Amino acid sequence: MQITFHVPPIPIKQFSLDNGLRVVLNEDHSVPVVSVAVYYDVGSRNEREGRTGFAHLFEHMMFQGSENVPKAAHFQYISNAGGTMNGTTSSERTNYFETLPANQLPLALWLESDRMRSLAVTQENLDNQREAVKEEKRLRYDNQPYVNGFLRLFEMSFKNPANAHSTIGSMEDLDAATVEDIRGFFRIYYAPNNAVLAIAGDFDEGETRNLIEKYFATIPSQPQPPPVDVDEPNEVAERQDLFRDKLAPVPAFALGWKIPPRRMAEFYALSLASHLLFEGESARLYQKLVKGEESVVQIQGGIDERRGPSGLFIVVIPKPDREPHQIRDAIFDEIHQLATAGPSAEEMEKLRNNLFNAAARSRQSSLYRAQQLAEFALYDDDPELFNTDLQNFLDVTTDQIREAVAQYLDTDNRVLLDIVPAPQEVPPAAPHEPADPDQPTSPLPQIEPPEPAPEQSPLARAGQAAVESNEPH
């Protein structure tokens, strides 16, 4: 007997202010909390060569105070009101979000509007946040195994610089940035006509509309930002490379494929194929390489979802006694099997059940609803996709998965990055005075045992390099 699932739609209201700010509302009184998400249409894709890292830098700058909010007080206001908050940067957008008790919605709207209107873009703030970004890079990239190697995947996959450079950007570019550069960036991209405000949770629509009008309506709009060219040829930029990592305890390798943009039919099919290949312990590659052959310490993958050409990646840490090329052949063989025979009926049913389960669980979070509504409004100008996009996944057929895998994954048009431990550099011995010829015989050298390897592989952290996410700044 086949069970029929139904995920009820959520109520969605949307409107725009005269200054171009798009607003999306989801009123739900089941829990007395409210979430606010502000999405700006600016990410690393908007940065020009020689000025990379600006979008991520601004994620830091937005917490450095505005006309009525002192430096770092945004955190204090939200925390004192019993709320949580953060911001993230990706290739596609920069977002800021809060979840608070329902009666604190005016506070969140005031805070977001004040920094949209009057962020303190000063030389002092630029200098200290530039150093904060450098410290973040040192901690999360330069002093973590594998991470800087994984950033090479984007450079190897994409030929267009708008797609190829990392979100963290170049420290040299940040050093060269002037406060005039930063003010211009804020004026162009942090305007109401380049943003979406989404609110989900326990609020009154009439009162909320009045608050939005009060706080946001008088923020002036700006000329539209320059268009972004993210076009890519079909071929990857570089098929193979070797990265020597001085922090890597053991070798690893990564595979990458260039795939179509989000919301294309092939993208939906490849998203489901990725679940079959490497999502969870029942996935094909986990069962084959971890449970079956026991040839890898860890395997994981993911899709870098973009409005332009996107990427699918698999990262593997082999066991020390296994040959990486044999593991790669096993991965390619499993991909070929999926490209020729397609998924089984049992796998399709499992995908369907997982889709319904994920949709039902995620909708319970007001923050998830606010963020997804903002994303669909920003990327697609259609927040109603929150209610309808599930069907696009459910409509994917076995043949569509098989054909998409055959076209985009079962091919030599892919990236292979080998990451190997770099030899440790030994500093030259310092000069010293000649030894006393009458000194006693020196003792035998003592050899310390090596430190035990960490129980958990750093791969899980390293795989998150595609999107920056920051703790309170």
C-alpha positions in Angstrom: 0.0 0.0 0.0 1.4 3.4 -1.0 1.1 6.1 1.6 0.0 9.6 0.3 1.9 12.5 1.8 0.7 16.1 1.9 2.7 19.2 3.0 0.2 22.0 3.5 1.2 25.4 2.0 2.0 28.3 4.2 0.3 31.7 3.8 2.4 34.2 2.0 1.9 38.0 1.5 4.2 40.2 -0.5 4.5 43.8 -1.4 7.1 46.5 -2.3 7.8 49.9 -0.9 8.1 52.9 -3.2 11.9 52.8 -2.7 12.0 49.3 -4.2 12.3 47.2 -1.0 10.6 43.9 -1.5 8.8 42.5 1.6 7.5 38.9 2.1 5.4 38.0 5.1 4.4 34.6 6.6 2.1 35.0 9.5 1.9 32.0 11.9 0.7 32.2 15.5 1.6 28.6 16.5 4.8 29.7 18.5 5.3 33.2 20.0 8.5 33.9 18.1 9.3 35.9 15.0 12.2 35.7 12.5 13.5 38.4 10.3 15.8 37.9 7.3 17.3 40.6 5.2 18.9 39.4 1.9 21.1 41.7 -0.2 21.7 40.8 -3.8 25.4 40.9 -3.5 28.0 38.1 -3.1 31.4 37.2 -4.4 29.9 37.0 -8.0 29.4 40.8 -7.9 33.1 41.5 -7.2 35.5 42.6 -9.9 39.0 41.4 -10.3 41.3 43.3 -8.0 38.5 44.0 -5.5 37.6 40.5 -4.2 36.4 39.8 -0.7 34.3 43.0 -0.4 30.9 41.1 0.1 32.4 39.1 2.9 34.1 42.2 4.4 30.7 43.9 4.5 29.2 41.1 6.5 31.6 42.2 9.2 31.2 45.9 8.6 27.4 45.7 9.1 27.9 45.1 12.8 30.2 48.1 13.4 27.4 50.6 14.2 25.2 53.0 12.4 23.6 56.4 13.2 21.6 55.3 16.2 23.3 52.0 17.1 26.8 52.0 18.6 29.5 49.6 17.5 28.7 45.9 18.3 25.5 47.0 20.0 23.4 45.1 17.4 24.4 41.9 19.2 23.7 43.3 22.6 20.2 44.5 21.7 19.2 41.2 20.2 20.8 39.1 23.0 19.2 41.2 25.8 15.8 40.8 24.1 16.2 37.0 24.2 17.0 36.5 20.6 19.7 35.0 18.3 21.2 36.5 15.2 24.0 36.1 12.6 25.0 36.8 9.0 26.5 34.8 6.2 28.0 35.4 2.7 28.0 33.2 -0.4 28.7 33.7 -4.0 25.0 34.7 -4.5 24.0 36.9 -1.6 24.7 38.3 1.8 22.1 37.8 4.5 21.4 38.9 8.0 18.8 37.3 10.3 17.3 37.4 13.8 14.9 35.2 15.8 13.3 36.9 18.8 10.2 36.8 21.0 7.3 38.0 19.0 6.9 41.3 20.9 10.5 42.3 19.9 9.8 42.5 16.2 9.9 46.4 16.3 13.5 46.1 17.7 14.6 43.9 14.8 13.1 46.1 12.2 14.6 49.2 13.7 18.1 47.7 13.9 18.0 46.4 10.3 16.7 49.7 8.9 19.2 51.8 10.8 22.2 50.0 9.3 20.6 49.9 5.8 20.2 53.7 6.1 23.3 54.9 7.8 26.0 52.3 8.3 29.2 53.7 9.8 31.6 53.3 6.9 34.7 54.9 8.4 38.4 54.4 8.0 38.6 53.1 11.5 35.9 50.5 10.9 37.5 49.5 7.6 40.9 49.0 9.2 39.7 46.9 12.2 37.3 44.7 10.1 39.9 44.2 7.5 42.2 42.8 10.2 39.2 40.7 11.5 38.8 39.1 8.1 42.6 38.4 7.9 42.4 36.7 11.3 39.4 34.7 10.2 41.4 33.5 7.2 44.3 32.6 9.3 42.1 30.6 11.7 39.6 29.0 9.4 41.7 28.5 6.2 45.4 28.8 6.7 45.5 26.9 10.0 43.1 24.1 9.0 44.0 21.1 7.0 42.6 20.7 3.5 40.6 24.0 3.4 42.9 26.0 1.1 43.2 23.0 -1.1 39.5 22.8 -1.5 39.4 26.4 -2.5 41.3 25.3 -5.6 38.3 23.3 -6.7 36.5 26.5 -7.7 39.5 27.8 -9.6 39.8 24.5 -11.4 36.1 24.2 -12.2 35.2 27.7 -13.4 36.9 29.8 -16.0 35.0 33.0 -15.4 36.6 34.9 -12.5 33.2 35.9 -11.1 32.6 32.2 -10.4 36.1 31.0 -9.7 37.3 33.1 -6.8 36.5 32.3 -3.2 34.1 34.2 -1.0 36.9 35.0 1.5 38.7 36.8 -1.4 42.2 38.0 -1.6 43.9 39.6 1.3 46.0 41.7 -1.1 42.7 43.1 -2.6 41.4 44.0 0.9 44.7 45.7 1.7 44.4 47.8 -1.4 40.8 48.8 -0.7 40.1 52.4 0.3 37.3 53.8 2.4 36.0 55.4 -0.8 35.8 51.9 -2.4 33.9 50.6 0.6 31.5 53.5 0.6 30.8 53.1 -3.1 30.2 49.3 -2.5 27.7 50.1 0.3 25.8 52.7 -1.7 25.4 50.4 -4.7 24.6 47.1 -3.1 23.1 47.9 0.3 20.2 49.9 -1.0 16.5 49.0 -0.4 15.9 48.3 -4.1 18.7 45.7 -3.9 17.3 43.9 -0.9 14.5 41.6 0.3 12.9 41.7 3.8 11.2 38.5 4.9 9.3 38.1 8.2 7.9 34.7 9.4 6.2 33.9 12.7 3.8 35.4 15.3 3.0 38.9 14.2 0.0 41.0 13.2 0.1 41.9 9.5 -1.4 45.4 9.8 0.9 46.4 12.6 3.9 44.9 10.8 3.2 46.8 7.6 3.0 50.0 9.6 6.4 49.2 11.2 8.0 48.5 7.9 6.7 51.7 6.4 7.9 53.6 9.4 11.4 52.3 9.5 12.2 51.5 5.8 10.1 53.7 3.5 12.3 56.8 3.8 15.6 55.0 3.0 16.5 56.3 -0.5 16.8 53.9 -3.4 20.0 53.9 -5.6 20.7 53.2 -9.2 20.6 49.5 -10.1 23.9 47.7 -9.6 25.8 46.7 -12.7 24.7 43.4 -14.3 26.7 40.3 -13.5 28.2 38.0 -16.2 28.5 34.4 -14.9 28.5 32.7 -18.3 30.8 29.7 -18.5 31.9 27.3 -21.2 31.0 23.7 -20.7 34.6 22.6 -20.1 36.2 22.8 -16.7 39.1 25.2 -16.4 41.7 22.7 -15.2 41.2 18.9 -15.0 44.0 17.9 -12.6 46.2 19.4 -10.0 48.3 18.5 -6.9 48.1 20.6 -3.7 50.8 20.2 -1.1 49.2 20.9 2.4 51.6 21.3 5.3 48.8 20.7 7.7 47.2 17.6 6.1 47.8 14.6 8.3 47.1 12.1 5.5 46.4 12.4 1.7 43.0 13.2 0.4 41.4 13.9 -3.0 38.5 15.8 -4.3 36.4 15.5 -7.5 34.3 18.2 -9.1 31.9 18.6 -11.9 30.3 21.6 -13.5 26.5 21.3 -13.5 23.6 23.5 -14.7 22.2 26.4 -12.6 19.7 26.0 -9.8 16.0 25.3 -10.7 16.8 23.9 -14.1 15.3 20.4 -14.8 18.8 18.8 -14.9 19.7 20.5 -11.6 16.7 18.9 -9.8 17.7 15.5 -11.2 21.3 15.9 -10.2 20.3 17.0 -6.7 18.5 13.8 -6.3 21.4 11.8 -7.8 23.7 13.4 -5.2 21.5 12.1 -2.4 21.7 8.6 -3.9 25.4 8.8 -4.3 26.7 10.3 -1.0 24.0 11.6 1.3 23.7 9.5 4.5 24.9 6.0 5.5 22.5 4.3 3.0 24.0 6.2 0.0 25.7 4.1 -2.7 29.2 5.4 -2.2 29.0 5.1 1.6 27.8 1.6 1.4 30.4 0.6 -1.2 33.5 2.4 0.2 32.9 2.7 3.9 30.8 -0.3 4.7 31.8 -2.7 1.9 35.4 -2.2 0.8 36.3 -0.3 4.0 38.7 1.6 1.8 38.1 5.2 3.0 38.2 7.0 6.3 35.5 9.5 5.2 33.6 10.4 2.1 31.3 13.3 1.6 29.9 15.5 -1.1 27.7 18.4 -1.9 26.3 20.8 -4.5 27.3 24.4 -4.7 24.0 25.8 -5.7 24.2 29.0 -7.8 22.0 31.1 -10.1 24.6 30.5 -12.8 26.7 27.4 -13.5 26.9 25.3 -10.3 29.2 22.6 -9.0 29.0 19.1 -7.6 31.9 17.9 -5.4 33.0 14.7 -3.7 35.8 14.7 -1.1 37.5 11.5 0.1 40.1 10.6 2.7 41.4 7.1 1.8 42.7 4.7 4.4 46.5 4.8 4.5 46.9 1.3 3.0 44.6 2.0 0.0 45.4 3.3 -3.4 43.5 6.5 -4.3 43.2 5.6 -7.9 41.4 2.4 -7.1 38.9 4.4 -4.9 38.4 6.9 -7.7 37.7 4.0 -10.1 35.1 2.6 -7.7 33.4 6.1 -7.6 33.4 6.4 -11.3 32.0 2.9 -11.7 29.1 3.7 -9.3 28.4 6.9 -11.3 28.4 4.9 -14.5 26.0 2.4 -13.0 23.6 5.2 -12.1 24.1 6.7 -15.6 23.2 3.4 -17.4 20.6 1.7 -15.2 19.3 4.7 -13.2 18.0 4.5 -9.7 15.8 1.5 -8.5 12.2 1.8 -7.6 13.1 1.4 -4.0 15.6 4.3 -4.2 13.0 6.5 -5.8 10.5 5.7 -3.1 13.1 6.5 -0.5 13.9 9.8 -2.2 10.2 10.7 -2.2 9.9 9.9 1.5 13.0 11.9 2.4 11.7 14.9 0.5 8.4 14.9 2.3 10.1 14.4 5.7 12.6 17.2 5.1 9.9 19.6 3.9 7.6 18.9 6.9 10.4 19.2 9.5 12.1 22.3 8.1 8.8 24.3 7.9 8.5 24.1 11.7 11.3 26.7 11.9 10.3 30.4 11.5 13.9 31.2 10.6 14.0 28.6 7.9 10.7 30.0 6.4 12.0 33.5 6.5 15.3 32.6 4.8 13.7 30.5 2.1 11.1 33.1 1.4 13.8 35.8 1.1 15.9 33.6 -1.2 13.0 32.7 -3.6 12.0 36.4 -3.7 15.6 37.5 -4.4 16.7 34.9 -6.9 13.4 34.1 -8.6 11.1 37.1 -7.8 8.6 34.4 -6.6 8.4 33.6 -2.9 5.4 31.3 -3.7 8.1 28.8 -4.8 8.3 28.0 -1.1 5.0 26.1 -1.5 5.5 24.8 -5.0 9.2 23.9 -5.4 8.9 20.6 -3.7 6.8 19.4 -6.6 9.6 20.1 -9.0 11.7 17.5 -7.1 8.8 15.0 -6.9 8.2 15.2 -10.6 11.8 14.1 -11.4 11.7 10.6 -13.1 14.1 7.7 -13.0 15.0 8.4 -16.7 15.7 12.1 -15.9 18.2 11.1 -13.2 19.8 8.6 -15.4 20.2 11.0 -18.3 21.4 13.9 -16.2 24.1 11.7 -14.5 25.1 10.4 -18.0 25.5 13.9 -19.4 27.1 15.8 -16.5 28.8 13.2 -14.2 29.7 10.2 -16.3 32.3 12.1 -18.3 35.9 13.1 -18.4 35.0 16.7 -18.1 35.7 16.8 -14.4 38.2 18.1 -11.8 40.6 15.9 -9.8 42.6 17.6 -7.0 45.0 15.4 -5.0 46.0 16.9 -1.6 49.1 15.5 -0.1 51.0 16.3 3.1 53.8 18.7 2.4 57.2 18.0 3.8 57.8 19.8 7.1 60.4 22.5 6.7 63.2 22.3 9.3 64.7 25.6 10.2 68.5 25.8 9.9 70.4 25.4 13.1 71.6 28.6 14.7 75.4 29.1 14.9 77.0 28.4 18.2 80.3 28.6 19.9 82.7 25.6 19.6 82.1 22.9 22.2 84.2 22.7 25.3 86.6 19.8 24.6 86.3 18.8 28.3 82.5 18.5 28.4 81.1 15.2 29.5 79.7 12.7 27.1 76.2 13.7 25.9 73.3 11.4 26.7 71.6 9.3 24.0 68.9 11.2 22.1 65.3 10.9 23.5 62.6 10.3 20.9 59.1 11.5 21.8 56.2 9.4 20.5 54.1 11.1 17.9 50.8 12.7 19.0 47.8 10.5 18.4 45.7 11.3 15.4 42.5 13.2 16.1 39.5 10.9 16.4 37.4 13.0 14.1 38.6 13.9 10.6 38.8 17.6 9.8 37.1 16.9 6.5 33.7 17.9 7.8 34.9 21.4 8.6 37.0 21.7 5.5 34.1 20.9 3.2 32.3 24.1 4.2 34.6 26.5 2.5 32.2 27.3 -0.3 30.1 29.5 2.0 31.5 31.8 4.7 29.6 31.9 8.0 30.7 34.0 10.9 30.2 34.1 14.6 29.5 37.5 16.2 32.1 39.9 15.0 
